Amino acid sequence: MTTAIDDQLWSAIGDPIRRQVLDILVAEGTATSTSLSERLPVTRQAVAKHLAVLDRAGLVHAEVAGREKHYRIDDAQFARAVAQLNAVGKTWDARMGRIKKLAESIEQKSKHSRGGVVGSG
């Protein structure tokens, strides 16, 4: 698990069009750049470029059938991406929990401090 591969993976799934491509492929199993372009707000050429990025990241693979390439999800790499996203989500949930506790503590101290000042006036 190298950083370069992880960077490619995160870059690939960071784009909203590529996430839509992945959603379609997960739902339908396979698709061509032409069939994807009919469902996305970009040209077939743009879809082909997005598919190339996803392919380099290992998230999709093409199978040639006649003159067309049919793309499908790489289950292992997709599962790895999902696991990484879940791990990052848990890490951020824990961080946000600590930040929330700190903010609540500061707020309580601030209320207590203001209460003392107001009551002594």
Salt bridges, closest charged atoms under 4 A:
ASP6 OD1 - ARG80 NH2 2.36
ASP15 OD1 - HIS50 ND1 3.83
GLU28 OE2 - ARG39 NH1 2.06
ASP55 OD1 - HIS61 ND1 3.63
GLU63 OE2 - ARG72 NE 3.22
GLU68 OE1 - HIS70 NE2 3.74
ASP74 OD2 - HIS61 NE2 2.69
GLU104 OE2 - LYS100 NZ 3.92
GLU107 OE2 - LYS111 NZ 3.47
